Amino acid sequence: MRSSANVSYEDAARDVQEYTGIKVSAKTQQRLVHRQEFRLPQVKAEVEELSIDGGKVRLRTELGYACVWRDYKAVSLHSHATGAWFYDNQGLTNWVRSVPLSPVITCLGDGHDGIWNIIAAIAPKQQRREILDWYHLKQNLYKVNAAYKRLRLCEVLLWCGDVDAASALFTKSNRKTAQKFCAYLNPLLLL
């Protein structure tokens, strides 16, 4: 099962044969996976923090056809459990809402609307403390077409939590990259 989770079924068949000397075909690997019932972890303790992120998974197609990339979402209930859903944001939301949540939940996201929409579906605004992760915040900041000194000042302001002052550095700019960054910060200004 672990080999099938890490690589394609064909590669898993080769790996199992190499590791054990037993030949188990790719089709059998696939059948074993599809027969398996994967249960979501049970969480008994109160969850105070969670993070959600998305990613892409490559689906193999028949020979001669281009591969296909599809989205998935994953959640980490910090110190409790993790889970991932393929094309099932509602399933992710339902599972998180089924666990005991603290009166205020710290929610970490990358700033993508799809992530914040899922977080909004999990708990009402008064129950959430939303945090934009630093990596994505800096990644988006340094896409702004501005002087390095201004970018560094903005970074310091953001690190200190002064989102209003950081945003003000770019609000009068006509540059598209600056406007896009201000729009990225906009949800934080509402907190």
N, C-alpha and C positions, 0 to 999 in steps of 0.2 A: 504494500500500500504506500509506504513512504517513497519508494522509487517512482511510483506512478505520480505521486504528488509533486515531485521535484523536476521531472522531465516528461517527455512524451511517452506514450505507451510503448512505442517501438524501442526507445532508449531504455525504458524500464525493463523490457523483456531481455535486452542484451545485458543490462546490469545484473539482473537476478541470475542469469545463467553464469555470468562471470563470477559472482560472489558465492553462489551455492552449487554450481554445476548442474542445476536442474533447469530444463528448458520450459518456460512458461510463455506462451505466445502473447503478442501485443493485444489480440482480441480477448484473451483470457484476463489479461491485466485490466482491460477496460470493463469487462463483465464484473470482475471482483470489486472494482471501484463503484460501479453503478448499483451493485447489490448492497453495498454498505449503507447503513443508516447513520448519518452524521448528526448527532444531537448537539444542540447548543448548550454551552456550559450553564449550570445553575449558579446563580449568584445570590447568596444569602445576606451578605453584609451590605451596609449602605454605601452606595457609590457617590463619591464626592467630586471625582474628576473623570473626564473622558476626552478623547480626541478622535476625530474622524478625518479620514483622508480618502482620496480616490486614486485610482491607478488604471492602467491598461493591461489587458491580457491578450496575447496573440493566439488566435484560433487557427489551427491548421486546416487547410482546405485540400481538396483533391489535387493531385499532381497537375501542373499546368495552369492552376488558378492562383491568383494573388492571395496572400494570407489576409486575414481580417483581424482588426483590433477592436476590442470591446471594453467598455468601462466596468469597473467594480468599485464598491465602496467598502471600507474597513473601519471598524471601531475598536478602540482600546478603552476598556473600563479600567483605568489605571489601578494596578495591584489586585485586580480581580479576574478579568477574562478579556479575551479578544475574539473577534469574529469578522467574517467577510461575506459580502453578498454580491452576487453577479446579477445585474439588472433587477435588483429587488430592494430599492430604497425603503419601501414600506415594511419589508421584512426586518430590515435593520432597525427601523424606528420602533416597530412593535416589540422586538426583543429588548431593546434598551428600556422602553417604557414598562416592560414587565418586571424589571429588577427594582429593588428598593433604591430610590434616589434621595439624596440629601435635600434639605430645604433650599440650599443654594449649590448649584453644580458648576464647577469650573470647566468650561468647554474650550478646547484648543482646536483651531482650524486654520486653514491656509489662506483664507480670504476669498475663496471661490464661492459664488452665489449658491451653487449646488450643495456645498457643504453647510453653509449657514442655513439654508432652507431645511435640511435634515435636522440640524440642531434645533431650529425653531419648532419643528414638529415633535421633538422629544419633550420639551419643557417650555412653559410660558416664560416670557421675557423676565418677569420678576424673580424667576427661579434660576436664571442663567447668569453666569459671569463669563463673557466671551473674551477669549484671548487670541489674537492673531499671532501665529508662530513667527519667530524672529527671522528664520531662514527665508521664508517667503516674503516677509516684509522688506528685508534688505534686497532681495532679488528684484522686487518690483521697484524699490526706490532707485536702484542703480540703472534702471532702464530709462529713467528720466533724463532728457537731454538738457543738462544744466552744468554749471561750473562745479568742479570737484569740491571746492570749499563749501558751497551751498549744500551739496549732497551730504557731506560730513556733518555739517551743522544740523541738518534734518535728522540724520542718524542719531546724533546725541540727544536731540529733543525727543525723538521717539523712544530712545532707551530710557529717558527720564519720565516717559509717560505723558509728555505734553503734545498730544496729537493736534490740538488746535493751533499751536505755534508752528508745528511741523507742516501742517497743511497750508497755513498762511504764507509760507515761503514760496508756494507755487500757485496759489489761487488766482493771481493776476496775470499769470503767464498764458500766452496764446498758444504755446506749444502743445501739441496733441499728447505727447508723453507725460507732460506735467498735469494736464487735465485728467488723463487716465489714472495717474497715481492719486490725485485728489479724490476721484470717484472710488478708488480702491480703499482709501482711508475713510470715506464718508460714513460707513456703518459704525466705525469707531467713534466718530464725532457725536453720534446719537446716544452713546452710553453715558 
